[in-house]
Amino acid sequence: MKKNKLLRKLVRYSIPLLFPLLIGIAWYATTTLEVVPTLILPKLKTVAIEMKHQLIGGTLIDDLHISLLRIAKGYLLAATTGIFLGVLMGMSPKIYRFFSLTFTAIRQIPMIAWVPLLVMWFGIGEASKVAVIFMASYFPILINTMSGIGRTDKKLLEVGQMYQLSKWRLFTKIYLPSALPSIFIGLKLGLGISWMAVVGAEMIAASSGIGFRLNDARALMQFPIVFCGMIAIAVVGLGLDAILELIGKKMTPWEHLQMH
């Protein structure tokens, strides 16, 4: 019985690794058979050696550290303001009507279109990167928070009002538990988008960070470094997503039980 359970767990956790493994096999075969020039698609061994060199030299770690610090500033600001205003807009129709038209219009503007304007306003220093991250992650957090608040069971609200709960107690006891799953969806979406946004912003206007390193390596045709950077971005992104997923499960255990 224990062996069967262990085998099922092994199969369950192995399935997501199959597709990356197939990509690796295809990559190896393509470069070994020289279907694609190694200048365009470096060999796996070359990328692995370069990755080792970047890690030992500390270049990759330093680049990721700079980018993650920018993420922390912009994302935390977006999460704080997005959740706060999302709650207000979800609970108050008047506040929703006041902001909705302007926010909907701003949301239609592609993120890349904001970069030149933000660089013009804040320069190519840290402030412009933080502003880009904020703009990228703010709306997914705001919208999902507002949606979660709006989907609160009306019968529970009626019970709360029957017991004459204050607005604050209504929020903490009824609105918040109901909205938390949606809030975490927004936080995950915002984090993923902000990670992509900081890399894009660093590629356009920066002198440090993982995005800058990618653009610099591309300009110098150092494609193994480009692939190292892309792999590092993917791995860090997966790690950030997994951390937020774990926090979400801890804070919404009832959702986890429903799924099982």
Secondary structure by P-SEA (a helix, b strand, c coil): caaaaaaaaaaaaaccaaaaaaaaaaaaaaaaaccccccccccaaaaaaaaaaaaaaaaaaaaaaaaaaaaaaaaaaaaaaaaaaaaaaaacaaaaaacaaaaaaaaacccccaaaaaaaaccccaaaaaaaaaaacaaaaaaaaaaaaaaccaaaaaaaaaacccaaaaaaccccccaaaaaaaaaaaaaaaaaaaaaaaaaccccccaaaaaaaaaaacaaaaaaaaaaaaaaaaaaaaaaaaaaaaaacaaaaaaac
